[in-house]
Amino acid sequence: MRRPLPRATYSVVLMSALAAGLISGCSTSGTPSDAEPSGSGKAQASAPASAESLGFTPRRLDLPVYDYQLSPAQYAKVAEAKQVLVTACMKRYGFSWSAPTPAIPRQDRRYGVIDLRAAQRYGYHLLPTDSSVAAESGAATPSKEEMAALTAGQLLDGDTGESRLAAGYDSPVKRVRGKAVPPGGCAQEAERKLLGRDDLRSEAGVVSRINTESFSSSMSTPAVKTVFAKWSSCMKKAGYGFPDPLKSIGSADLNVPAAPKAETELATADVKCKESVDLVAVWSRAETSIQRGMIKKKASATAAQRADNATRLRNATEVVKKSG
């Protein structure tokens, strides 16, 4: 028996369903990267879809773990394909389906703002994305039947690829409008097509932990502690008292729609000090060393996740090509 799904739960279930399968290829403690990792410890430039509208190309970091995650461009391709597949599936039940376009991040904020022009114009606020308008407008609240067809009352854990019952359901939904619903609904059906198999279990959680734990561990290394101290000394000369870049970011009110002058001035000083002490290169070298060790210890799992990402991207490219 299915209990009525609380209205406030719809959006949570919806976004969880659409995100399942995409999370596994993206960073959880920073943003996805376009860079091909080489361990150089340098920030590289990559060209997002409408970089000319910004007036500059955001820099991206070069870290080993990014080789096991989807880049922003790849994430966008997979998201587009999943929307195509979900829309076709929902049509079988008589639903004209649309969902919010996912906002694809343009910048790598793992170490805070690292672009001077971004700091000068946007402070610590995120750069505008190509899909920001669509993301803000969202989609109409789905009906109970639509949610049943979309999820079958189940959600997919992006880290493990295992399903669980969604809030408000006692058991998976089997039929909608007299038609059988695939396990996990249209959302999981789409993911099975992208992965090319029925078993959705993955090693995304392993990659996610490497991503987050390497970041935390890197801040305790002597090299990073030293460069933080140099950065802090530089900031003091500029009139700011912060022990590290993360504390500087934490002082900004990111809930306001646009960065005030005080924030852009602070962010600008932050980036200039990072550049003066070579903070990004030092920090990324330290984290690169940590990540390589962690990846080596989990070689089988990380290789499996990279293969899954390649399969997902290859199938997504074909889906989008056929839909066009």
N, C-alpha and C positions, 0 to 999 in steps of 0.2 A: 504494500500500500504506500502511496506517495502522499506525504503531507504537503499542504500548500507552501510554496516557496515564498518567503518574505520578500516584499518588493525591494528592500534595500540590498538583498543578496544578489539580485539579477546582475548588476554591473560587475560584481566581484567574480561571479561564475563566468560571465561572458569573457572578461579580459583574461581570466585564468585559462579558459578553454582555447582562446585564440593564441595565447602566448605559449602554451604547451608545445614543446618540440622546437621552439625558436630559442628559448632560454638556454638550452643546452649548448648552443654555439656562441653565446655572448658572455661578455664579462659581467660579473656581479659586483665587483668592487671598484670598477672604473667603467670605461666605455669600450666597445669593440674597437679594434684597430684595423686600418687598411694596410699597415706596414707588414712586409715580409720579414720575420725575425731573423736577425743575423748576429745578435748579441753585441752589436757595436756600442750600445749604450748611448746612442744619439737619437734625437728626435728627428723623424723624417717627415717630409711633406707628402700629402696624398690629396687628390682632388675630389672632393665630394660633389654631388650633382649640381649645384648652382653656386659654386664657390665665388663666381664673379659677382653675385649679388651682395656678398660680404665685402668685397674689395680686397680679400686676401685668402690664401689657402691655409686652413688650420693645420698646425703641426700635430703629428701623432707619434707616440712612443714606439720603440722597437724592442719588444720583449718576447722571449721564447714561448711563453704561454699563449700568445696571440696566434701561434701557428695551429692551435687546437681549438680555436674559437672562430665563429663567423665574423668576417669584417663587416662594417656598416653596409657596404654595397651588396655583399652576399646576404646579409640579414634582410635587406629590402627585397631582394629577389625571392627568397624563401617565403617571406611574408606575403608577397604578391601572389605566389603560386598557391599558398595555403588558402588565401581568400578566394581564388578561382575555384579550387576544389570544394571548399565549404559551400560556396554559392551554388554550385552544381548539385551538391548533395541536398541542400535545403530545398532546392527547386522540386525535388522528387516528392516532397511533402506539401507542395503548393505554396511555399514561402518565397517571397521576393526578398532576398537577404542582402544586407549591407552592414558593414561594421566600420568603426573608426580606423582610419589609416594610421598605422604605427608611426610614431615620430622616430626617425633615425638620427642618432646623435652625430654631429659634425666634428666634435672636438674630443680629444682625449684629456679628461680631467683627473687622471689618476694621481698626478702630483700637483693638482691645482691648475690655475691658469698658467700657460706657458707661452702664449702668444701676446706680444706687446699690443698689437692693434685690437685684439679681443679685449684685453684689459682696459684699454683706453676708451673703447666704445661701450662695452657691456659689463665692465667690472667683473664680479664673480658670477653674474647671471649667465645661464646657458645661452649659447648662440641660437638664433632662430633656425628652425628646421624647415625643409621643403613641405613637410606635411603638418606643420603646426596649426594651420587653420582648420584642416580636416580633423585633427586630433582634438582641438578645442570644441568643435561643433558636435563631435561624437555621432552616435546613431540613436534612433528611437529605442526606447526601452522594449526589449523583446517580450513577447507573450509567454505564458507558461508552456504552450505547445512548442513554440520556437525554441525555448530553452531545452525542452525535452529532446527535440530532434538534434539540436546542436551538441548536447553533452551526454544525453541518455542518463542524466543525473549523476555523472561521474566527472572527475577532474584528473588530469594527468600531471604527475609530479615531474617537472622539467629536469630535475637532477637524477632521478632514478628510472623514469619511464614507466612507473607503476601507477595504476589507477586507484582512486578512493572515491567513496560516495561524497557527493556534494551536499552542503547543508540543505536540509529540507527534504531529503530523500531517504527512505528506508531501504530501497533496493533499486537496482538499475532499471531504467525505462526500457521496455521491450518493444512497444508499438506506439506509433503516433499516426492518427487519422487512418487507422486500419492497416498501416504498413510497418513492416519490421524496421527497427532502428539498429544500426550497426553498433557493436560494442564501443562504448565511449562516445557515441553519437557521430555527427558529421565532422567534428573537430578531430577526433582520433582516427576516423577513417582517412581524413586528409593526411594525417601524419604517417599512417601506415603506407600510403601511396608514395609519399616523399622518401621514406626510408626503404621502401621496397621489401618490406617484411611485416609479418603480423606482430612479432615480439617487439615492443617499444622500449624495452629496458635498455638503459644506456650507461655510459661512464661519465656523463656530464658532471656529476657531483664531484668526481675526482679532479677534473679540470677546474671546477669552481673553487674547490678547496685550495688547490695550488695557487690560483689567482689571488685569493684573499689572504692566505697564510703567508705567502711570499712577501706581500705588501707589508703586513704587520712585522714580519721578521726583519725585513730590510731596514726598518727605522731603528732597530737596535744595534746595527752594525757600527763599528768605529768610524768608518768612512762617512756614513750618512750622519751620524751624530756630529762629526766634525764640520761637515758642510752646512748642517742646520745652524750650528753656532756662528759660522761665518755669515750666513744669510741673516741671522738675527742681529748681528753686529751692524750689518749694512742697513737693515731696516731701522735700527736705532738712530743712525745718522740721518735718516729720512724723517725721523720724528715718530716712529712707531715701535711699540714694545711687544713683540711676539717671539716666543721661543722657536717656533717652526711654522711652515706654510699652512698647515692644517688649522692652526689656531687663528691665523689671519683670515682664512675663509670663514671660520666659525663666527667671526665678529660681524659678518654681513647679514642683512635681513633680506633673504632671498624670496620672501613672500610678497614683497612689493613688486609691481609689474616691471619696473625699470630701475636700473642702478642709479642712485643719486650721485652727485659729484664727489662726495666724500668717499664713496665706494670705488669709483673708477680711479680716483687718485691713489687710494690704498692698493688696489690691484695692480696699478701701473708701477708703483714702487716695488711691489712684490716681484713682478716679472723682471724688472731691471736688476734687482738684487739677485734673483736666480741666475740671470745671465752673467752678472759680475763675478759670481763664485762658482760658476759652472755646475750648479746644483742638479739640473736634469741629467747631465751626463754621469755625474758621480752616483746619484741615486739609482739610475737605471743600470749602471754597471754592477752595483751591489745586488740589486734584485735579480738581474740576469743570472748571476752566479748561483743564487739561492734556487731560482726556478729550474735551472739546468739539473741541479742535484735532485730536486723533487720529481721532475719529469723522468729522470733516469730510474728512480726507485719505482715509479709507476708506469714503466715503459709499455706494458701490455695494455693497460687501461687507456692511456693517453693516445696510443696508436689506434685503438678501437674507436675512440671518439673522433679522431681526425678522419678516419675512414667513413664514419657515419655522416660527418659534416660534408664530406666530398660527395657522398651518395645523395644526400638531401639537396645539395646545390645542383648536382647534375640533373636530378629528376625535376627540380623546381624550374630549371632553365627550359626543359622540354615542355613542361606544363604551360608555362607562360608563352612559349613559342606557338604551341598549338592553339592557345586561346586567342591569340592575336590574329 
